[in-house]
Amino acid sequence: MSTVRLTMAQALVKYLAVQRIECEGREVALFEGVFGIFGHGNVAGLGEALYHAREALPTYRAHNEQTMAHAAIAFAKANGRRRMMAATSSIGPGATNMVTAAALAHANRLPILLLPGDTFASRDPDPVLQQVEHFGDPTITVNDCFRPVSRYFDRITRPEQLLTSLPQAIATLLDPEHCGPATLALPQDVQTFAYDYPESFFAPRVHRIRRPQPDPRELEAAIAALARAERPLIIAGGGVHYAGACERLGEFARTHGVPVAETQAGKGALPDIHPCAVGAIGVTGSEAANLLAREADLILAVGTRLQDFTTGSRALFERDDLTLVALNVGRFDSQKHHALPLTGDAFDGLVALGSGLVDWRPSDAWRGRADNLKREWAEVVARVTADEGAELPTDAQVIGAVNRQAGNDGTVVCAAGGLPGELHKLWRCADPGSYHVEYGYSCMGYEIAGGLGVKMAHPDREVFVMVGDGSYLMHNSELATSVMLGQKLVVVVLDNRGFGCINRLQRGTGGAGFNNLLDDCLTIEGGAPKTDFAAHARALGCEAENVRDIQALEGALVRARQAETTYIIALDTDPLPSTSEGGAWWEVAVPEVSAREPVHEAYASYREAKRRQHR
């Protein structure tokens, strides 16, 4: 057997560099590259290995470990989980900074290979710099924090362990059911240990995503249930995108005349102009989709994990005689809510359902109901997103301006706060790539880094990042990375002087305004400073401007499109209003006892809403 002597770090990098994947009939690199911030835990071992492989496996320097991992995750999401990146940090704070990103990837079922440095396997210098000691268990390091937020975890304590662990990690990253973050903790001494690796280990390999087929008996039951339905509704989740099934879903819906609602992750599966698209579902849903969900006798949930925002905390689907069919590649998700499970690939599952339902269509009255509701909702969207010349525009009006300027080649990127809810309701998608919102983990600070990852995945698209002042102040450093890498973003900063979304929730549950808007926080006598976001962005190398109203915003967006580097537009917005039309109940527990009467009233409403929940 031919062997090659390499350090563990060199072997890891060499293996990653030769992994390929089949995408749309062509072979491409599985790993775009590695985001890395070096420290004493990874610079001498993995850093040296990456240096020599920088042509085959580029290394990208970022400014924060959490946000570089967010960028890598966004890259994978924008590539439909078919291509991905790795992220490496030193030990200690560098590693634990990535734990939040790992949780985000786990919640959203997105792939990223995490390579945190670790303490010495030999334990000779213990306690090493940044080591957290556990007095009763010396095998524990801070990297054990990754265990509950990783789909695959291993600590490589001998160089030959890569031979079995690394292929398993990549298999997890590519598994359609178990996809999520894989973590290989790398003790800094083991990174430098040499081993005679088989040359065959480094032979290029082309990966292909598995497509698990539905069980014939589950398929038969699902077809029978659909054939009986007169008022069906499809809910499209992120799995539709990841299975490459958007076009197939559109054909199925059009052929059978079934309205389609979309989750946050599923939004864009159908373009807004598709005759069966009825908009967003759930807590942040359209009136059209939510009314249809309440009236439906059958719901076909495709590629969605049916989280609380989709189901209105299990109160949206009101009919006792409702049949729920869950087509999902994951058994865990297809079994939720007492559904009829149809476990399998979304694309092939839709093909199989279509073959068994050749002549099936719902009633003419149901199709007419869906058409009317869609038309009425379109009128609502046009009204609430129109420029009314307000001194402080609403989030909806800003969204309208950005949507109008985004065109057919634009992608909107967002994450936490009130903006995702408004975007879910109001953004009109041109194609499956036009909407990228992280709402499975709703992580503040994802927005700018996520935009960077999307732009790296699709450099031909114009990427519009919408971010509130709170998220901007939390994580903005990857603006400098976008400039450094020549990955242009258009970033619209909506400054409502605080955490406006949670302020509204606080007041909606009977609480007093407290510690959310800056005016309600402990500050010096003069109040919290007014942040000049444009000046800050210019200091990071961006082009930037402040605007006063929607008309000025539209003009700035035109200039931003023409710019060659990242462009920031900041404007003040009203923190109080949100789109009242549409939506559904969301369970947020209210105190049973309070000195405030508004809390008593909110608690009574809460208990009444709880009665509508299905268990």
C-alpha distance (Angstrom), angle and dihedral (degrees) to the residues before:
residue distance angle dihedral
M1 . . .
S2 3.80 . .
T3 3.78 114.5 .
V4 3.79 138.1 -174.1
R5 3.79 123.1 -151.4
L6 3.79 111.8 -129.6
T7 3.75 138.5 150.9
M8 3.78 115.6 -105.4
A9 3.82 90.1 -107.0
Q10 3.81 92.1 50.0
A11 3.79 91.1 49.5
L12 3.81 91.9 49.6
V13 3.81 92.5 50.7
K14 3.81 93.4 44.0
Y15 3.81 90.5 51.5
L16 3.81 94.0 49.3
A17 3.79 91.8 48.4
V18 3.81 94.1 59.7
Q19 3.81 98.2 47.0
R20 3.80 112.8 112.8
I21 3.79 134.8 -178.4
E22 3.77 135.1 -158.0
C23 3.80 111.2 -119.1
E24 3.79 121.1 176.9
G25 3.76 92.4 -23.4
R26 3.80 98.0 -46.4
E27 3.79 134.2 91.4
V28 3.80 118.6 -118.9
A29 3.79 136.1 165.4
L30 3.79 111.9 -76.7
F31 3.81 91.8 -147.0
E32 3.79 118.3 50.2
G33 3.79 89.2 -165.1
V34 3.79 144.8 -74.6
F35 3.78 128.7 -71.5
G36 3.77 108.0 -146.9
I37 3.76 142.9 178.6
F38 3.78 109.1 -176.0
G39 3.78 129.3 -142.9
H40 3.76 136.6 153.9
G41 3.82 89.6 -71.4
N42 3.81 96.3 62.5
V43 3.81 112.5 7.0
A44 3.82 99.1 87.6
G45 3.79 97.0 41.2
L46 3.79 112.3 27.0
G47 3.81 93.4 20.4
E48 3.80 92.1 57.4
A49 3.80 91.0 47.1
L50 3.81 92.9 50.0
Y51 3.80 91.0 49.5
H52 3.79 92.0 61.7
A53 3.82 92.3 45.4
R54 3.80 97.0 44.9
E55 3.82 94.0 117.5
A56 3.82 95.4 51.6
L57 3.82 96.6 33.4
P58 3.82 111.8 24.3
T59 3.81 120.2 -147.2
Y60 3.80 117.6 -141.6
R61 3.79 120.0 -159.6
A62 3.79 116.2 -142.4
H63 3.81 134.3 179.7
N64 3.81 102.8 -123.6
E65 3.79 130.0 30.7
Q66 3.79 94.9 -139.2
T67 3.78 95.0 50.1
M68 3.79 95.4 43.0
A69 3.80 87.0 56.5
H70 3.82 89.0 47.9
A71 3.79 88.7 54.5
A72 3.80 90.4 50.8
I73 3.80 91.3 49.3
A74 3.80 91.8 48.9
F75 3.80 89.3 50.9
A76 3.81 89.6 55.6
K77 3.81 93.4 45.9
A78 3.81 91.5 49.4
N79 3.81 88.0 51.8
G80 3.79 93.0 52.5
R81 3.84 91.0 -110.6
R82 3.81 90.3 -65.6
R83 3.80 97.8 108.5
M84 3.78 127.7 31.6
M85 3.79 148.7 167.6
A86 3.78 138.7 -128.4
A87 3.80 127.2 -129.6
T88 3.79 126.6 -154.8
S89 3.78 131.8 -169.0
S90 3.76 139.4 170.2
I91 3.79 121.9 -101.7
G92 3.80 123.9 -80.2
P93 3.83 118.3 18.0
G94 3.79 93.0 7.1
A95 3.78 90.2 58.6
T96 3.79 97.4 41.9
N97 3.80 89.8 49.2
M98 3.80 86.3 67.3
V99 3.80 94.8 52.9
T100 3.81 91.7 83.4
A101 3.80 90.3 52.5
A102 3.80 90.2 48.4
A103 3.80 89.6 54.4
L104 3.80 90.0 49.8
A105 3.80 91.2 51.8
H106 3.81 91.5 46.1
A107 3.81 93.6 50.6
N108 3.79 91.9 47.7
R109 3.84 95.4 40.6
L110 3.80 92.0 -123.0
P111 3.82 127.5 149.5
I112 3.79 126.4 -116.3
L113 3.80 129.0 148.7
L114 3.81 108.7 -136.3
L115 3.81 117.5 -159.4
P116 3.80 108.8 -177.3
G117 3.77 118.4 176.1
D118 3.79 114.8 -118.5
T119 3.79 139.6 -158.9
F120 3.81 121.6 -81.8
A121 3.80 114.4 -67.4
S122 3.81 87.4 -151.2
R123 3.83 90.8 55.2
D124 3.83 87.3 -148.4
P125 3.84 96.6 134.8
D126 3.83 97.0 33.6
P127 2.92 125.7 -176.6
V128 3.79 89.9 41.9
L129 3.80 121.8 -173.2
Q130 3.85 110.7 -68.2
Q131 3.81 92.9 10.1
V132 3.80 116.3 142.2
E133 3.80 107.6 -149.8
H134 3.79 122.8 -144.4
F135 3.78 107.0 -156.1
G136 3.80 96.5 -154.9
D137 3.81 99.5 39.0
P138 3.82 119.7 34.1
T139 3.82 91.4 -175.8
I140 3.82 91.3 71.1
T141 3.80 120.2 93.1
V142 3.80 130.9 167.2
N143 3.79 87.8 -93.4
D144 3.79 88.1 73.7
C145 3.81 83.6 76.9
F146 3.78 85.6 76.8
R147 3.80 93.7 62.6
P148 3.83 98.6 84.0
V149 3.81 92.7 42.6
S150 3.81 98.2 45.6
R151 3.78 128.5 82.5
Y152 3.80 88.1 -153.4
F153 3.80 126.7 21.6
D154 3.78 132.6 178.0
R155 3.79 137.0 157.7
I156 3.80 110.1 -142.5
T157 3.80 104.5 -140.9
R158 3.82 96.6 161.3
P159 3.82 125.6 37.0
E160 3.81 94.2 -127.0
Q161 3.81 90.5 60.3
L162 3.80 87.5 79.7
L163 3.80 88.9 72.5
T164 3.80 91.5 71.1
S165 3.80 104.4 20.1
L166 3.81 101.5 49.6
P167 3.83 95.7 55.6
Q168 3.82 89.2 47.8
A169 3.80 91.0 51.4
I170 3.80 91.7 52.2
A171 3.80 91.5 45.0
T172 3.82 87.8 56.4
L173 3.80 92.1 48.4
L174 3.81 89.8 54.3
D175 3.80 98.7 39.2
P176 3.83 109.3 113.9
E177 3.81 92.1 -148.7
H178 3.80 102.8 36.5
C179 3.80 98.5 32.2
G180 3.79 114.3 146.5
P181 3.78 141.7 101.6
A182 3.79 120.1 -29.2
T183 3.80 117.0 -158.5
L184 3.78 126.4 -160.8
A185 3.81 110.0 -176.3
L186 3.79 108.4 -150.8
P187 3.82 118.9 -156.9
Q188 3.77 106.2 -142.3
D189 3.79 95.2 -125.8
V190 3.81 93.8 47.7
Q191 3.81 89.6 53.1
T192 3.81 87.0 66.6
F193 3.83 98.8 42.9
A194 3.81 115.0 109.3
Y195 3.81 128.0 -135.8
D196 3.81 136.0 175.1
Y197 3.80 100.3 -110.5
P198 3.83 120.7 -166.9
E199 3.78 109.2 -105.1
S200 3.80 88.4 -135.4
F201 3.81 88.8 67.7
F202 3.81 88.5 70.8
A203 3.79 98.2 48.8
P204 3.82 109.5 127.2
R205 3.77 112.2 -98.9
V206 3.80 128.5 -161.4
H207 3.81 113.7 -147.6
R208 3.79 126.2 -154.9
I209 3.80 124.2 -166.0
R210 3.80 113.3 -114.6
R211 3.81 118.6 -121.1
P212 3.83 107.4 -155.1
Q213 3.79 110.7 -151.5
P214 3.83 124.0 -131.4
D215 3.78 117.9 -102.0
P216 3.84 108.8 -104.4
R217 3.81 93.0 -128.0
E218 3.80 93.1 49.4
L219 3.79 89.3 47.0
E220 3.81 91.7 50.9
A221 3.82 91.3 51.5
A222 3.81 92.5 47.4
I223 3.83 92.7 49.6
A224 3.80 90.6 49.4
A225 3.79 91.6 50.5
L226 3.81 93.0 48.6
A227 3.80 92.3 46.7
R228 3.82 89.6 58.7
A229 3.81 94.3 48.6
E230 3.80 121.2 106.0
R231 3.81 98.4 173.4
P232 3.81 106.6 36.5
L233 3.81 126.8 168.1
I234 3.80 128.1 -169.0
I235 3.80 120.3 -146.2
A236 3.80 111.4 -159.0
G237 3.81 117.7 -154.6
G238 3.77 135.5 -178.1
G239 3.79 91.1 -80.2
V240 3.80 88.7 72.8
H241 3.82 88.9 63.4
Y242 3.80 94.9 42.8
A243 3.81 92.3 50.4
G244 3.81 90.5 50.4
A245 3.80 86.9 -120.6
C246 3.82 102.3 131.6
E247 3.79 95.0 105.8
R248 3.79 91.3 41.8
L249 3.81 90.9 52.1
G250 3.79 90.3 50.6
E251 3.81 90.9 52.2
F252 3.81 92.5 47.1
A253 3.81 92.4 49.3
R254 3.81 93.6 46.4
T255 3.81 94.2 45.8
H256 3.79 93.9 50.6
G257 3.81 99.1 30.7
V258 3.81 95.8 -122.6
P259 3.83 120.5 155.1
V260 3.81 115.5 -124.8
A261 3.80 125.7 -147.5
E262 3.79 122.4 -172.3
T263 3.79 137.3 -141.2
Q264 3.81 122.0 -141.6
A265 3.81 91.0 -93.3
G266 3.79 91.7 41.1
K267 3.80 97.2 48.8
G268 3.78 111.9 122.3
A269 3.80 93.7 31.2
L270 3.78 84.4 118.3
P271 3.80 122.2 28.2
D272 3.78 114.7 -114.0
I273 3.82 90.6 -110.0
H274 3.82 94.0 57.5
P275 3.82 107.2 117.3
C276 3.82 92.5 -130.4
A277 3.82 97.1 47.4
V278 3.81 109.8 109.0
G279 3.81 98.5 170.8
A280 3.76 137.7 -118.7
I281 3.81 123.8 -5.5
G282 3.79 132.0 -141.2
V283 3.79 135.3 3.4
T284 3.80 91.5 -3.7
G285 3.79 93.5 31.0
S286 3.77 136.8 126.2
E287 3.77 122.2 -98.4
A288 3.79 88.1 -119.0
A289 3.81 96.7 55.4
N290 3.79 95.4 41.3
L291 3.81 95.3 49.1
L292 3.79 89.7 49.6
A293 3.81 89.9 49.2
R294 3.81 90.5 53.4
E295 3.80 92.5 49.2
A296 3.81 100.1 38.8
D297 3.81 120.7 113.3
L298 3.82 90.8 -160.2
I299 3.79 134.1 25.8
L300 3.79 121.2 -164.3
A301 3.82 105.6 -158.6
V302 3.81 109.2 -162.4
G303 3.80 119.8 -167.0
T304 3.81 97.1 -21.0
R305 3.78 129.8 125.3
L306 3.84 89.7 -148.3
Q307 3.78 97.1 -128.8
D308 3.80 122.4 -176.6
F309 3.81 95.9 -89.6
T310 3.81 89.0 56.6
T311 3.80 97.0 47.1
G312 3.81 98.4 35.7
S313 3.80 87.9 -113.2
R314 3.83 88.2 -51.9
A315 3.82 92.8 -55.9
L316 3.81 101.3 95.0
F317 3.80 98.1 76.4
E318 3.81 96.4 68.2
R319 3.80 105.9 168.5
D320 3.80 114.8 100.4
D321 3.81 89.8 -151.8
L322 3.82 94.1 52.8
T323 3.79 116.6 132.7
L324 3.81 115.4 -149.7
V325 3.82 118.4 -159.9
A326 3.81 114.3 -171.0
L327 3.81 116.4 -159.5
N328 3.78 104.3 -171.4
V329 3.78 136.4 145.4
G330 3.81 88.5 -135.8
R331 3.78 120.0 74.2
F332 3.81 89.9 -152.3
D333 3.80 91.4 59.7
S334 3.80 98.2 39.0
Q335 3.83 90.1 58.7
K336 3.82 96.8 54.3
H337 3.81 124.9 116.8
H338 3.83 92.4 13.5
A339 3.80 89.4 -71.1
L340 3.76 127.9 169.1
P341 3.80 96.6 -105.6
L342 3.77 122.3 -132.2
T343 3.78 101.8 178.0
G344 3.76 112.7 -166.6
D345 3.78 148.8 77.7
A346 3.81 113.7 -37.4
F347 3.81 95.3 -135.1
D348 3.78 96.6 48.0
G349 3.79 91.2 38.5
L350 3.80 91.1 57.4
V351 3.79 90.4 47.1
A352 3.80 90.5 51.8
L353 3.80 92.8 47.2
G354 3.79 90.9 49.2
S355 3.79 91.7 51.4
G356 3.80 90.2 54.3
L357 3.81 95.3 45.2
V358 3.78 102.7 48.2
D359 3.81 97.9 145.1
W360 3.80 99.3 26.3
R361 3.80 121.2 120.4
P362 3.80 131.1 154.1
S363 3.78 121.7 -113.4
D364 3.80 120.6 -66.6
A365 3.80 89.0 -121.9
W366 3.82 91.3 57.9
R367 3.77 93.2 49.7
G368 3.79 90.1 48.1
R369 3.80 90.5 49.4
A370 3.79 90.6 53.6
D371 3.81 92.7 48.1
N372 3.80 92.4 51.2
L373 3.79 93.8 47.2
K374 3.79 91.5 48.7
R375 3.80 91.4 51.8
E376 3.81 92.1 48.6
W377 3.82 91.4 49.2
A378 3.80 91.5 50.7
E379 3.80 87.8 57.2
V380 3.82 90.1 52.2
V381 3.80 91.6 50.5
A382 3.79 92.2 49.6
R383 3.80 91.3 49.6
V384 3.81 100.3 46.7
T385 3.81 94.5 43.1
A386 3.81 95.2 48.3
D387 3.80 120.5 110.4
E388 3.80 107.7 -106.4
G389 3.79 94.6 175.0
A390 3.81 92.7 -112.5
E391 3.80 117.6 172.7
L392 3.82 88.4 -130.0
P393 3.82 110.2 29.2
T394 3.79 122.2 -146.0
D395 3.79 125.0 -117.6
A396 3.82 88.0 -107.8
Q397 3.80 92.6 56.4
V398 3.81 91.5 49.5
I399 3.81 89.6 49.4
G400 3.79 89.5 52.1
A401 3.80 91.7 54.3
V402 3.80 94.1 47.3
N403 3.82 91.7 45.5
R404 3.79 91.3 52.2
Q405 3.80 92.1 50.9
A406 3.81 96.5 40.8
G407 3.78 93.4 74.5
N408 3.78 123.0 -177.2
D409 3.82 94.9 -48.7
G410 3.80 97.6 52.4
T411 3.79 129.2 106.9
V412 3.79 121.0 -163.0
V413 3.81 116.6 -147.8
C414 3.80 124.6 -165.4
A415 3.80 141.7 140.0
A416 3.80 131.7 177.0
G417 3.80 136.6 23.2
G418 3.78 129.3 31.9
L419 3.79 97.0 -39.5
P420 3.83 96.2 75.7
G421 3.79 90.5 55.2
E422 3.78 92.9 50.5
L423 3.80 91.5 44.0
H424 3.80 91.7 50.2
K425 3.80 90.2 54.4
L426 3.78 100.4 37.2
W427 3.82 114.2 24.6
R428 3.79 111.7 104.8
C429 3.80 109.9 -144.8
A430 3.78 121.5 -144.3
D431 3.80 96.3 -170.6
P432 3.82 141.0 -12.8
G433 3.82 91.6 -81.7
S434 3.78 97.1 54.9
Y435 3.82 98.9 83.5
H436 3.81 126.8 55.3
V437 3.80 113.7 164.6
E438 3.81 123.7 156.7
Y439 3.79 105.8 -145.6
G440 3.78 104.3 140.0
Y441 3.81 89.5 84.9
S442 3.82 95.9 12.7
C443 3.78 90.9 -144.4
M444 3.78 119.0 -172.1
G445 3.77 110.5 -137.3
Y446 3.81 96.0 33.8
E447 3.80 93.8 101.9
I448 3.81 105.2 81.0
A449 3.81 94.9 32.8
G450 3.79 90.0 45.8
G451 3.79 89.7 51.7
L452 3.80 89.0 53.9
G453 3.80 90.7 53.1
V454 3.81 92.3 48.1
K455 3.80 91.4 49.8
M456 3.81 91.0 49.9
A457 3.80 88.7 51.9
H458 3.82 95.1 45.9
P459 3.80 111.0 21.9
D460 3.81 90.5 168.9
R461 3.82 92.8 63.8
E462 3.79 125.9 81.1
V463 3.81 106.2 -121.7
F464 3.81 117.4 -149.2
V465 3.80 114.5 -166.8
M466 3.80 115.0 -162.4
V467 3.79 112.5 -163.7
G468 3.78 137.4 164.1
D469 3.77 123.7 -129.6
G470 3.82 90.9 -105.5
S471 3.80 95.4 57.1
Y472 3.80 91.8 40.5
L473 3.79 91.8 55.7
M474 3.79 90.9 46.0
H475 3.83 96.9 54.3
N476 3.79 122.6 4.1
S477 3.81 104.6 129.6
E478 3.79 95.5 101.0
L479 3.79 87.6 71.5
A480 3.79 84.6 78.4
T481 3.81 89.3 48.6
S482 3.80 91.5 52.3
V483 3.80 90.2 52.9
M484 3.80 91.9 45.5
L485 3.81 92.5 51.1
G486 3.80 95.3 40.9
Q487 3.81 91.3 -119.2
K488 3.79 102.0 143.5
L489 3.80 120.3 -148.1
V490 3.79 131.7 -178.6
V491 3.81 106.0 -142.0
V492 3.81 122.0 -168.9
V493 3.81 112.2 -164.5
L494 3.80 114.9 -159.2
D495 3.80 107.5 -159.1
N496 3.80 110.6 -160.2
R497 3.80 92.6 156.3
G498 3.77 98.9 -110.8
F499 3.77 144.1 -1.9
G500 3.81 96.4 -35.4
C501 3.80 97.2 173.8
I502 3.79 94.9 55.0
N503 3.78 90.5 42.5
R504 3.81 88.2 59.4
L505 3.80 91.0 46.6
Q506 3.79 90.4 48.2
R507 3.79 91.4 53.4
G508 3.81 92.3 41.7
T509 3.81 90.3 58.9
G510 3.80 91.5 50.7
G511 3.78 98.2 -96.7
A512 3.78 126.4 136.2
G513 3.79 119.0 -112.5
F514 3.81 101.9 -87.5
N515 3.80 136.4 158.0
N516 3.82 95.6 -17.0
L517 3.80 109.6 81.4
L518 3.79 110.1 48.8
D519 3.79 90.5 -121.6
D520 3.82 88.5 61.6
C521 3.81 95.6 50.3
L522 3.78 134.0 89.3
T523 3.80 106.0 -91.1
I524 3.76 141.3 150.9
E525 3.81 116.1 -78.2
G526 3.79 92.9 -90.5
G527 3.81 92.9 52.7
A528 3.78 131.6 -121.5
P529 3.81 115.2 -35.4
K530 3.79 120.8 -100.9
T531 3.80 106.8 -115.2
D532 3.79 117.2 -135.7
F533 3.78 97.8 -146.2
A534 3.80 94.0 179.8
A535 3.80 92.2 54.5
H536 3.79 90.3 47.5
A537 3.80 92.2 50.3
R538 3.79 91.9 48.8
A539 3.80 88.0 54.0
L540 3.81 87.3 59.0
G541 3.80 92.0 53.1
C542 3.80 99.8 -95.3
E543 3.76 130.3 126.3
A544 3.78 109.6 -116.5
E545 3.78 146.8 168.1
N546 3.80 140.6 -179.9
V547 3.81 118.6 -128.1
R548 3.80 131.4 -168.5
D549 3.80 106.8 -150.2
I550 3.80 146.3 6.2
Q551 3.78 94.9 -86.6
A552 3.79 90.7 54.4
L553 3.81 89.9 44.9
E554 3.80 91.6 56.5
G555 3.79 90.5 52.3
A556 3.80 91.4 47.8
L557 3.81 90.7 50.7
V558 3.80 89.5 56.3
R559 3.80 89.9 52.6
A560 3.80 90.5 45.8
R561 3.79 91.3 54.6
Q562 3.79 89.7 53.8
A563 3.81 93.8 48.1
E564 3.79 121.1 102.0
T565 3.80 97.6 -146.2
T566 3.78 137.9 42.2
Y567 3.80 110.3 -56.4
I568 3.81 125.6 -159.8
I569 3.81 123.9 -159.4
A570 3.81 117.3 -172.4
L571 3.80 128.2 -170.7
D572 3.77 137.9 163.5
T573 3.81 116.6 -109.3
D574 3.79 137.2 -172.4
P575 3.84 110.7 -96.7
L576 3.81 96.4 -159.4
P577 3.83 112.0 61.2
S578 3.78 127.5 71.3
T579 3.78 128.8 169.2
S580 3.80 105.7 -76.2
E581 3.79 94.8 -169.8
G582 3.78 116.5 92.1
G583 3.76 122.0 3.4
A584 3.79 132.7 113.0
W585 3.78 138.6 -129.9
W586 3.78 117.8 -69.0
E587 3.79 120.3 -163.7
V588 3.79 111.5 -121.3
A589 3.80 109.9 159.1
V590 3.84 115.4 -117.5
P591 3.82 122.7 -153.8
E592 3.81 115.2 -97.4
V593 3.81 90.6 -146.4
S594 3.79 128.3 38.2
A595 3.79 140.9 146.6
R596 3.82 88.6 -129.9
E597 3.82 120.5 87.4
P598 3.82 92.8 -151.0
V599 3.82 88.0 60.7
H600 3.84 90.1 53.1
E601 3.81 89.4 52.5
A602 3.79 92.1 47.0
Y603 3.81 90.5 49.0
A604 3.81 91.4 53.5
S605 3.81 90.2 51.7
Y606 3.78 89.8 46.9
R607 3.81 93.1 53.8
E608 3.81 90.9 48.2
A609 3.80 91.7 51.2
K610 3.81 90.9 48.7
R611 3.80 88.9 64.3
R612 3.81 90.0 67.6
Q613 3.79 93.8 57.6
H614 3.79 119.6 113.6
R615 3.78 117.1 -144.6
